[in-house]
Amino acid sequence: MISITEWQKIGVGTTGFGIFFILFGILLYFDSVLLAFGNLLFLTGLLFIIGLRRTFSFFFQRHKLKGTSFFLGGVVIVLLRWPLLGMFLETYGFFSLFKGFFPVVFGFLGNASNIPYLSTTSPSPKGRMELND
């Protein structure tokens, strides 16, 4: 069983509140204050969960610099009260940063549930894509 420290528990709560404020800010027609607060809470929670050194090593890898610059640039643009442009930049940066993680998530969801599209796109154990009938 994995033990979770108190700092990581605080980080999970902070990240959850950050996601809530981001979604609530989007729901309220891109309210810049809620989006900025959500971004700051999300990044702070991420720092608490995985630590300062791991966070910087994740974001500033050479092959992830483009996604990092778009994501953090979007955060800065949101803080400067241009919420729509900032969220577009953040979304592109998010997908660019985590593009290698999405097949793993889709494979897990396809195996955990009976969603036909996710089941057909899940990678096989041998590393090839296969169609499940």
DSSP file (Angstrom, degrees, kcal/mol; ACC not computed):
  #  RESIDUE AA STRUCTURE BP1 BP2  ACC     N-H-->O    O-->H-N    N-H-->O    O-->H-N    TCO  KAPPA ALPHA  PHI   PSI    X-CA   Y-CA   Z-CA
    1    1 A M              0   0    0      0, 0.0     2,-0.4     0, 0.0     0, 0.0   0.000 360.0 360.0 360.0 139.5    0.0    0.0    0.0
    2    2 A I        -     0   0    0      1,-0.0     2,-0.4     2,-0.0     0, 0.0  -0.679 360.0-140.0 -85.7 129.4    1.3    3.4   -0.9
    3    3 A S        -     0   0    0     -2,-0.4     2,-0.5     0, 0.0    -1,-0.0  -0.738  11.8-152.4 -90.8 138.2    1.6    5.8    2.0
    4    4 A I        -     0   0    0     -2,-0.4     2,-0.0     4,-0.0    -2,-0.0  -0.928  11.2-136.1-112.4 129.5    0.6    9.4    1.4
    5    5 A T     >  -     0   0    0     -2,-0.5     4,-1.8    44,-0.1     5,-0.1  -0.273  25.8-108.3 -77.7 168.7    2.2   12.2    3.4
    6    6 A E  H  > S+     0   0    0      1,-0.2     4,-2.2     2,-0.2     5,-0.2   0.869 120.0  55.5 -64.9 -36.7    0.3   15.1    4.9
    7    7 A W  H  > S+     0   0    0      1,-0.2     4,-2.2     2,-0.2    -1,-0.2   0.884 106.8  50.2 -64.0 -37.7    1.8   17.5    2.3
    8    8 A Q  H  > S+     0   0    0      2,-0.2     4,-2.3     1,-0.2    -1,-0.2   0.864 108.2  52.5 -69.3 -35.2    0.5   15.3   -0.5
    9    9 A K  H  X S+     0   0    0     -4,-1.8     4,-2.0     2,-0.2    -2,-0.2   0.915 110.6  47.7 -64.2 -41.8   -3.0   15.2    1.1
   10   10 A I  H  X S+     0   0    0     -4,-2.2     4,-2.6     1,-0.2    -2,-0.2   0.895 110.9  52.9 -63.1 -39.6   -2.9   19.0    1.2
   11   11 A G  H  X S+     0   0    0     -4,-2.2     4,-2.7     2,-0.2    -2,-0.2   0.879 106.3  51.6 -64.1 -39.2   -1.8   19.0   -2.4
   12   12 A V  H  X S+     0   0    0     -4,-2.3     4,-2.4     2,-0.2    -1,-0.2   0.925 112.8  45.8 -63.8 -43.8   -4.7   16.8   -3.5
   13   13 A G  H  X S+     0   0    0     -4,-2.0     4,-2.4     2,-0.2    -2,-0.2   0.909 113.8  48.4 -64.4 -42.1   -7.2   19.1   -1.9
   14   14 A T  H  X S+     0   0    0     -4,-2.6     4,-2.2     2,-0.2    -2,-0.2   0.908 112.5  48.2 -66.2 -41.8   -5.5   22.2   -3.3
   15   15 A T  H  X S+     0   0    0     -4,-2.7     4,-2.5     2,-0.2    -1,-0.2   0.904 110.8  52.0 -64.6 -40.7   -5.4   20.7   -6.8
   16   16 A G  H  X S+     0   0    0     -4,-2.4     4,-2.3     1,-0.2    -2,-0.2   0.916 110.6  47.0 -61.6 -43.8   -9.1   19.7   -6.5
   17   17 A F  H  X S+     0   0    0     -4,-2.4     4,-2.7     2,-0.2    -1,-0.2   0.875 110.4  54.3 -65.1 -35.7  -10.0   23.2   -5.5
   18   18 A G  H  X S+     0   0    0     -4,-2.2     4,-2.2     2,-0.2    -2,-0.2   0.926 109.6  45.9 -62.9 -44.6   -8.0   24.5   -8.4
   19   19 A I  H  X S+     0   0    0     -4,-2.5     4,-2.6     2,-0.2     5,-0.2   0.898 112.1  52.6 -64.5 -39.6   -9.8   22.3  -10.9
   20   20 A F  H  X S+     0   0    0     -4,-2.3     4,-2.7     1,-0.2    -2,-0.2   0.937 110.9  46.0 -60.8 -46.9  -13.1   23.4   -9.4
   21   21 A F  H  X S+     0   0    0     -4,-2.7     4,-2.4     2,-0.2    -1,-0.2   0.866 112.0  51.6 -67.0 -34.8  -12.3   27.1   -9.7
   22   22 A I  H  X S+     0   0    0     -4,-2.2     4,-2.1     2,-0.2    -1,-0.2   0.950 113.7  43.5 -64.9 -47.2  -11.1   26.6  -13.3
   23   23 A L  H  X S+     0   0    0     -4,-2.6     4,-2.4     1,-0.2    -2,-0.2   0.889 115.1  49.4 -65.1 -38.3  -14.3   24.8  -14.3
   24   24 A F  H  X S+     0   0    0     -4,-2.7     4,-1.8    -5,-0.2    -1,-0.2   0.875 110.0  51.7 -68.3 -36.4  -16.5   27.3  -12.4
   25   25 A G  H  <>S+     0   0    0     -4,-2.4     6,-2.0     2,-0.2     5,-0.7   0.870 111.2  47.3 -66.4 -36.6  -14.6   30.2  -14.1
   26   26 A I  H >X5S+     0   0    0     -4,-2.1     3,-1.0     4,-0.2     4,-0.5   0.902 110.0  53.5 -68.2 -40.9  -15.3   28.6  -17.5
   27   27 A L  H 3<5S+     0   0    0     -4,-2.4     2,-0.3     1,-0.3    -2,-0.2   0.849 103.7  57.1 -61.9 -34.9  -18.9   28.1  -16.5
   28   28 A L  T 3<5S-     0   0    0     -4,-1.8    -1,-0.3    -5,-0.1    -2,-0.1  -0.187 132.9 -86.8 -92.5  42.3  -19.2   31.8  -15.7
   29   29 A Y  T <45S-     0   0    0     -3,-1.0    -3,-0.2    -2,-0.3    -2,-0.2   0.913  84.8 -50.3  57.6  51.5  -18.1   32.8  -19.1
   30   30 A F     << -     0   0    0     -5,-0.7     2,-0.5    -4,-0.5    -4,-0.2   0.931  69.7-162.4  56.2  55.7  -14.4   32.8  -18.5
   31   31 A D     >  -     0   0    0     -6,-2.0     4,-2.2    -7,-0.2     5,-0.2  -0.575   8.5-149.5 -67.9 119.0  -14.3   34.9  -15.4
   32   32 A S  H  > S+     0   0    0     -2,-0.5     4,-2.4     1,-0.2     5,-0.2   0.828  90.4  53.1 -67.7 -33.1  -10.6   35.9  -15.2
   33   33 A V  H  > S+     0   0    0      2,-0.2     4,-2.5     1,-0.2    -1,-0.2   0.936 112.0  44.3 -68.5 -45.7  -10.4   36.1  -11.4
   34   34 A L  H  > S+     0   0    0      2,-0.2     4,-2.5     1,-0.2    -2,-0.2   0.897 115.0  49.2 -65.1 -39.9  -11.7   32.5  -10.9
   35   35 A L  H  X S+     0   0    0     -4,-2.2     4,-2.4     2,-0.2    -2,-0.2   0.913 112.2  47.6 -65.8 -41.9   -9.5   31.2  -13.7
   36   36 A A  H  X S+     0   0    0     -4,-2.4     4,-2.2    42,-0.2    -2,-0.2   0.920 113.7  47.4 -64.9 -43.6   -6.4   32.9  -12.3
   37   37 A F  H  X S+     0   0    0     -4,-2.5     4,-2.4     1,-0.2    -2,-0.2   0.907 112.5  50.0 -64.0 -41.7   -7.2   31.6   -8.8
   38   38 A G  H  X S+     0   0    0     -4,-2.5     4,-2.6     2,-0.2    -2,-0.2   0.889 109.7  51.0 -63.8 -40.1   -7.8   28.1  -10.1
   39   39 A N  H  X S+     0   0    0     -4,-2.4     4,-2.5     2,-0.2     5,-0.2   0.926 111.5  47.1 -63.3 -44.5   -4.6   28.1  -12.0
   40   40 A L  H  X S+     0   0    0     -4,-2.2     4,-2.2     1,-0.2    -2,-0.2   0.907 114.2  47.0 -65.3 -41.5   -2.6   29.2   -9.0
   41   41 A L  H  X S+     0   0    0     -4,-2.4     4,-2.7     2,-0.2   -23,-0.2   0.909 111.9  51.3 -65.6 -41.2   -4.3   26.6   -6.8
   42   42 A F  H  X S+     0   0    0     -4,-2.6     4,-2.1     2,-0.2    -2,-0.2   0.940 113.3  43.3 -61.8 -48.4   -3.7   23.9   -9.4
   43   43 A L  H  X S+     0   0    0     -4,-2.5     4,-1.9     2,-0.2    -1,-0.2   0.878 114.3  51.0 -67.5 -36.6    0.0   24.6   -9.8
   44   44 A T  H  X S+     0   0    0     -4,-2.2     4,-2.0    -5,-0.2    -2,-0.2   0.915 110.6  49.1 -65.3 -42.4    0.5   24.9   -6.0
   45   45 A G  H  X S+     0   0    0     -4,-2.7     4,-2.3     1,-0.2    -2,-0.2   0.881 108.4  53.6 -63.3 -38.4   -1.3   21.6   -5.5
   46   46 A L  H  X S+     0   0    0     -4,-2.1     4,-2.2     1,-0.2     5,-0.4   0.891 107.6  51.3 -63.0 -39.3    0.9   20.0   -8.1
   47   47 A L  H  X S+     0   0    0     -4,-1.9     4,-1.5     1,-0.2    -2,-0.2   0.901 111.7  47.2 -63.1 -40.9    4.0   21.2   -6.3
   48   48 A F  H  < S+     0   0    0     -4,-2.0    -2,-0.2     2,-0.2    -1,-0.2   0.868 113.6  48.3 -68.8 -36.3    2.7   19.8   -3.0
   49   49 A I  H  < S+     0   0    0     -4,-2.3    -2,-0.2   -38,-0.2    -3,-0.2   0.967 128.8  16.2 -72.4 -53.0    1.8   16.4   -4.6
   50   50 A I  H  < S-     0   0    0     -4,-2.2     4,-0.4     1,-0.2    -2,-0.2   0.530 109.2-113.6-104.8  -5.4    5.0   15.5   -6.5
   51   51 A G     X  -     0   0    0     -4,-1.5     4,-1.8    -5,-0.4    -1,-0.2   0.028  26.7 -82.7  93.6 159.1    7.5   18.0   -5.0
   52   52 A L  H  > S+     0   0    0      2,-0.2     4,-2.3     1,-0.2     5,-0.2   0.921 123.3  47.2 -67.4 -47.0    9.4   20.9   -6.3
   53   53 A R  H  > S+     0   0    0      1,-0.2     4,-2.4     2,-0.2    -1,-0.2   0.920 114.3  46.1 -65.7 -44.1   12.3   19.1   -7.9
   54   54 A R  H  > S+     0   0    0     -4,-0.4     4,-2.0     2,-0.2    -1,-0.2   0.865 111.2  53.6 -67.6 -35.2   10.0   16.6   -9.8
   55   55 A T  H  X S+     0   0    0     -4,-1.8     4,-2.5     2,-0.2     5,-0.2   0.946 112.2  43.4 -63.8 -47.3    7.7   19.3  -10.9
   56   56 A F  H  X S+     0   0    0     -4,-2.3     4,-2.2     1,-0.2    -2,-0.2   0.888 113.2  51.6 -66.6 -38.0   10.5   21.3  -12.4
   57   57 A S  H  < S+     0   0    0     -4,-2.4    -1,-0.2    -5,-0.2    -2,-0.2   0.835 112.4  47.6 -68.7 -29.7   12.1   18.2  -14.0
   58   58 A F  H >< S+     0   0    0     -4,-2.0     3,-0.9    -5,-0.2    -2,-0.2   0.952 117.1  39.8 -71.2 -50.3    8.7   17.3  -15.5
   59   59 A F  H 3< S+     0   0    0     -4,-2.5     9,-0.2     1,-0.2    -2,-0.2   0.810 116.3  49.1 -72.0 -30.1    7.9   20.7  -17.0
   60   60 A F  T 3< S+     0   0    0     -4,-2.2    -1,-0.2    -5,-0.2     2,-0.2  -0.064  72.3 131.0-110.0  34.6   11.4   21.6  -18.2
   61   61 A Q    X   -     0   0    0     -3,-0.9     3,-1.3     1,-0.1     4,-0.4  -0.585  67.7-116.5 -75.5 149.6   12.4   18.6  -20.1
   62   62 A R  G >  S+     0   0    0      1,-0.3     3,-1.0    -2,-0.2     4,-0.3   0.880 113.5  47.5 -59.5 -41.4   13.8   19.4  -23.5
   63   63 A H  G 3  S+     0   0    0      1,-0.2    -1,-0.3     2,-0.1     4,-0.2   0.567 113.8  49.1 -79.5  -6.3   11.1   17.7  -25.5
   64   64 A K  G <> S+     0   0    0     -3,-1.3     4,-2.4     1,-0.1    -1,-0.2   0.289  78.3 100.4-111.5   9.1    8.3   19.3  -23.3
   65   65 A L  H <> S+     0   0    0     -3,-1.0     4,-2.6    -4,-0.4     5,-0.2   0.855  80.4  53.5 -66.0 -34.5    9.5   22.9  -23.5
   66   66 A K  H  > S+     0   0    0     -4,-0.3     4,-2.1     2,-0.2    -1,-0.2   0.949 112.7  43.2 -64.8 -47.8    7.0   23.8  -26.2
   67   67 A G  H  > S+     0   0    0      1,-0.2     4,-2.6     2,-0.2    30,-0.2   0.885 114.5  51.3 -64.2 -38.7    4.1   22.5  -24.1
   68   68 A T  H  X S+     0   0    0     -4,-2.4     4,-3.0    -9,-0.2     5,-0.4   0.912 109.1  49.9 -64.6 -42.9    5.4   24.1  -21.0
   69   69 A S  H  X S+     0   0    0     -4,-2.6     4,-2.0     1,-0.2    -2,-0.2   0.898 113.6  45.7 -65.9 -38.9    5.8   27.5  -22.6
   70   70 A F  H  X S+     0   0    0     -4,-2.1     4,-2.1    -5,-0.2    -2,-0.2   0.922 116.0  46.3 -67.2 -42.6    2.3   27.4  -23.9
   71   71 A F  H  X S+     0   0    0     -4,-2.6     4,-1.8     2,-0.2    -2,-0.2   0.964 119.1  38.1 -65.8 -52.4    0.8   26.2  -20.6
   72   72 A L  H  X S+     0   0    0     -4,-3.0     4,-2.1     1,-0.2    -1,-0.2   0.844 115.1  55.1 -70.0 -32.0    2.7   28.6  -18.4
   73   73 A G  H  X S+     0   0    0     -4,-2.0     4,-2.5    -5,-0.4    -1,-0.2   0.888 106.9  51.4 -63.9 -38.2    2.3   31.4  -20.9
   74   74 A G  H  X S+     0   0    0     -4,-2.1     4,-2.4     2,-0.2    -2,-0.2   0.879 107.5  52.5 -64.2 -38.1   -1.5   30.8  -20.8
   75   75 A V  H  X S+     0   0    0     -4,-1.8     4,-2.2     2,-0.2    -2,-0.2   0.923 111.0  47.0 -62.4 -43.5   -1.4   31.0  -17.0
   76   76 A V  H  X S+     0   0    0     -4,-2.1     4,-1.4     2,-0.2    -2,-0.2   0.905 111.1  51.3 -65.3 -41.0    0.4   34.4  -17.3
   77   77 A I  H  <>S+     0   0    0     -4,-2.5     5,-1.8     2,-0.2    -1,-0.2   0.892 110.1  49.7 -64.2 -39.0   -2.1   35.6  -20.0
   78   78 A V  H ><5S+     0   0    0     -4,-2.4     3,-1.8     1,-0.2   -42,-0.2   0.909 108.6  52.7 -64.4 -41.1   -5.0   34.6  -17.7
   79   79 A L  H 3<5S+     0   0    0     -4,-2.2    -1,-0.2     1,-0.3    -2,-0.2   0.788 104.6  56.4 -64.7 -26.1   -3.4   36.5  -14.8
   80   80 A L  T 3<5S-     0   0    0     -4,-1.4    -1,-0.3    -5,-0.1    -2,-0.2   0.278 125.4-105.4 -87.5  11.2   -3.2   39.6  -17.1
   81   81 A R  T < 5S+     0   0    0     -3,-1.8    -3,-0.2   -49,-0.1    -2,-0.1   0.849  87.6 119.9  68.6  40.6   -7.0   39.3  -17.6
   82   82 A W     >< +     0   0    0     -5,-1.8     4,-2.3     1,-0.1     5,-0.2  -0.672  33.7 166.2-119.9  72.9   -7.1   37.9  -21.1
   83   83 A P  H  >  +     0   0    0      0, 0.0     4,-2.5     0, 0.0     5,-0.2   0.846  65.0  50.3 -67.3 -38.3   -9.0   34.7  -20.0
   84   84 A L  H  > S+     0   0    0      2,-0.2     4,-1.9     1,-0.2     5,-0.1   0.952 116.0  41.0 -67.7 -48.3  -10.2   33.3  -23.4
   85   85 A L  H  > S+     0   0    0      1,-0.2     4,-2.3     2,-0.2    -1,-0.2   0.906 115.6  52.5 -64.1 -41.4   -6.8   33.5  -25.1
   86   86 A G  H  X S+     0   0    0     -4,-2.3     4,-2.6     1,-0.2    -2,-0.2   0.894 108.7  48.9 -62.4 -41.2   -5.0   32.3  -21.9
   87   87 A M  H  X S+     0   0    0     -4,-2.5     4,-2.5     2,-0.2    -1,-0.2   0.863 109.7  52.1 -69.6 -34.7   -7.3   29.2  -21.6
   88   88 A F  H  X S+     0   0    0     -4,-1.9     4,-2.2    -5,-0.2    -2,-0.2   0.929 112.4  45.8 -64.0 -43.4   -6.7   28.4  -25.3
   89   89 A L  H  X S+     0   0    0     -4,-2.3     4,-2.4     1,-0.2    -2,-0.2   0.911 113.5  49.5 -64.7 -41.9   -3.0   28.5  -24.8
   90   90 A E  H  X S+     0   0    0     -4,-2.6     4,-2.8     2,-0.2    -2,-0.2   0.903 109.8  51.1 -63.3 -41.4   -3.2   26.5  -21.6
   91   91 A T  H  X S+     0   0    0     -4,-2.5     4,-2.4     2,-0.2     5,-0.2   0.922 111.5  46.8 -63.6 -44.7   -5.3   23.8  -23.3
   92   92 A Y  H  X S+     0   0    0     -4,-2.2     4,-2.2     1,-0.2    -1,-0.2   0.922 114.4  47.9 -63.0 -42.7   -2.9   23.5  -26.1
   93   93 A G  H  X S+     0   0    0     -4,-2.4     4,-2.4     2,-0.2    -2,-0.2   0.885 110.2  52.4 -64.4 -39.2    0.0   23.3  -23.7
   94   94 A F  H  X S+     0   0    0     -4,-2.8     4,-2.3     2,-0.2    -2,-0.2   0.932 112.1  44.5 -62.3 -47.1   -1.8   20.7  -21.5
   95   95 A F  H  < S+     0   0    0     -4,-2.4     4,-0.4     1,-0.2    -1,-0.2   0.862 114.1  50.7 -67.7 -33.8   -2.4   18.4  -24.5
   96   96 A S  H  < S+     0   0    0     -4,-2.2     3,-0.5    -5,-0.2    -1,-0.2   0.878 113.0  45.8 -69.4 -37.2    1.1   18.9  -25.7
   97   97 A L  H  < S+     0   0    0     -4,-2.4     3,-0.3   -30,-0.2    -2,-0.2   0.895 122.4  34.0 -70.8 -40.5    2.5   18.1  -22.2
   98   98 A F  S >X S+     0   0    0     -4,-2.3     3,-1.2     1,-0.2     4,-1.1   0.126  78.9 113.9-106.3  19.9    0.4   15.0  -21.6
   99   99 A K  T 34 S+     0   0    0     -3,-0.5    -1,-0.2    -4,-0.4    -2,-0.1   0.793  79.1  52.5 -65.5 -26.4    0.0   13.6  -25.1
  100  100 A G  T 34 S+     0   0    0     -3,-0.3     4,-0.3     1,-0.2    -1,-0.3   0.662 106.9  53.9 -79.1 -15.4    2.0   10.5  -24.1
  101  101 A F  T <> S+     0   0    0     -3,-1.2     4,-1.8     1,-0.1     3,-0.3   0.706  89.4  75.9 -91.0 -22.6   -0.2    9.9  -21.1
  102  102 A F  H  X S+     0   0    0     -4,-1.1     4,-2.9     1,-0.2     5,-0.2   0.877  90.2  54.0 -63.6 -40.9   -3.6    9.8  -23.0
  103  103 A P  H  > S+     0   0    0      0, 0.0     4,-2.3     0, 0.0    -1,-0.2   0.875 108.5  51.5 -60.9 -33.7   -3.2    6.3  -24.6
  104  104 A V  H  > S+     0   0    0     -4,-0.3     4,-2.3    -3,-0.3    -2,-0.2   0.923 111.9  46.1 -65.5 -43.7   -2.6    4.9  -21.1
  105  105 A V  H  X S+     0   0    0     -4,-1.8     4,-2.8     2,-0.2     5,-0.2   0.926 113.8  48.0 -65.4 -45.1   -5.7    6.6  -19.7
  106  106 A F  H  X S+     0   0    0     -4,-2.9     4,-2.5     1,-0.2    -1,-0.2   0.890 111.7  50.7 -64.6 -37.8   -7.8    5.5  -22.7
  107  107 A G  H  X S+     0   0    0     -4,-2.3     4,-2.0    -5,-0.2    -1,-0.2   0.911 111.7  47.4 -64.3 -42.1   -6.5    1.9  -22.4
  108  108 A F  H  X S+     0   0    0     -4,-2.3     4,-2.5     2,-0.2     5,-0.2   0.933 114.1  46.4 -64.6 -45.5   -7.3    1.9  -18.7
  109  109 A L  H  X S+     0   0    0     -4,-2.8     4,-1.9     1,-0.2     6,-0.3   0.876 111.9  52.0 -65.4 -36.2  -10.8    3.3  -19.2
  110  110 A G  H  < S+     0   0    0     -4,-2.5     5,-0.2     8,-0.3    -1,-0.2   0.865 115.3  41.0 -67.5 -35.6  -11.4    0.8  -22.1
  111  111 A N  H  < S+     0   0    0     -4,-2.0    -2,-0.2    -5,-0.2    -1,-0.2   0.815 116.0  49.4 -80.8 -30.7  -10.4   -2.1  -19.9
  112  112 A A  H  < S+     0   0    0     -4,-2.5     2,-0.3    -5,-0.2    -2,-0.2   0.784 120.8  25.9 -79.9 -27.5  -12.2   -0.9  -16.8
  113  113 A S  S  < S-     0   0    0     -4,-1.9     2,-0.8    -5,-0.2     0, 0.0  -0.820  82.2-110.7-130.9 170.9  -15.5   -0.2  -18.5
  114  114 A N        +     0   0    0     -2,-0.3    -4,-0.1     4,-0.0    -3,-0.1  -0.520  55.6 147.3-102.9  64.5  -17.4   -1.4  -21.5
  115  115 A I     >  -     0   0    0     -2,-0.8     4,-2.3    -6,-0.3     5,-0.2  -0.897  40.1-149.0 -98.5 116.1  -17.1    1.7  -23.7
  116  116 A P  H  > S+     0   0    0      0, 0.0     4,-1.7     0, 0.0    16,-0.2   0.884  91.4  46.9 -58.5 -45.0  -16.9    0.5  -27.3
  117  117 A Y  H  > S+     0   0    0      1,-0.2     4,-1.3     2,-0.2     5,-0.1   0.924 115.2  45.6 -65.4 -42.5  -14.8    3.3  -28.7
  118  118 A L  H  > S+     0   0    0      1,-0.2     4,-0.6     2,-0.2    -8,-0.3   0.838 109.9  55.9 -69.0 -31.4  -12.3    3.2  -25.9
  119  119 A S  H  < S+     0   0    0     -4,-2.3     3,-0.3     1,-0.2    -1,-0.2   0.856 108.3  47.6 -68.3 -33.7  -12.1   -0.6  -26.1
  120  120 A T  H  < S+     0   0    0     -4,-1.7    -1,-0.2    -5,-0.2    10,-0.2   0.767 113.6  47.2 -78.4 -24.6  -11.2   -0.4  -29.8
  121  121 A T  H  < S+     0   0    0     -4,-1.3    -1,-0.2    -5,-0.2    -2,-0.2   0.469  84.8 110.8 -95.4  -1.2   -8.5    2.2  -29.3
  122  122 A S  S  < S-     0   0    0     -4,-0.6     8,-0.7    -3,-0.3     2,-0.1  -0.529  73.8-114.5 -74.9 138.0   -6.8    0.5  -26.3
  123  123 A P  B     -A  129   0A   0      0, 0.0     6,-0.2     0, 0.0    -1,-0.1  -0.396  27.6-119.0 -71.3 148.1   -3.4   -0.8  -27.1
  124  124 A S    >   -     0   0    0      4,-3.0     3,-1.8     1,-0.1   -17,-0.0  -0.365  29.0-104.1 -78.7 165.4   -2.8   -4.6  -27.0
  125  125 A P  T 3  S+     0   0    0      0, 0.0    -1,-0.1     0, 0.0     0, 0.0   0.755 120.7  59.8 -62.5 -22.7   -0.3   -6.1  -24.5
  126  126 A K  T 3  S-     0   0    0      2,-0.2     3,-0.1     1,-0.0    -2,-0.0   0.502 120.8-106.0 -84.3  -3.1    2.1   -6.7  -27.4
  127  127 A G  S <  S+     0   0    0     -3,-1.8     2,-0.2     1,-0.4    -1,-0.0   0.357  84.9 110.8  98.1  -6.8    2.2   -2.9  -28.2
  128  128 A R  S    S-     0   0    0     -5,-0.1    -4,-3.0     1,-0.0    -1,-0.4  -0.658  71.8-110.7 -99.6 158.5    0.1   -3.0  -31.4
  129  129 A M  B     -A  123   0A   0     -2,-0.2     2,-0.3    -6,-0.2    -8,-0.1  -0.681  39.7-177.7 -82.2 139.6   -3.4   -1.6  -31.8
  130  130 A E        -     0   0    0     -8,-0.7     2,-0.5    -2,-0.3    -8,-0.1  -0.987  25.9-121.0-139.2 150.0   -6.0   -4.2  -32.3
  131  131 A L        -     0   0    0     -2,-0.3     2,-0.5   -10,-0.1   -11,-0.1  -0.778  20.9-150.6 -92.2 129.3   -9.8   -4.0  -32.9
  132  132 A N              0   0    0     -2,-0.5   -13,-0.0   -16,-0.2   -12,-0.0  -0.875 360.0 360.0 -98.4 126.6  -12.0   -5.7  -30.3
  133  133 A D              0   0    0     -2,-0.5    -1,-0.1   -13,-0.0   -13,-0.0   0.449 360.0 360.0 -92.3 360.0  -15.3   -7.0  -31.7
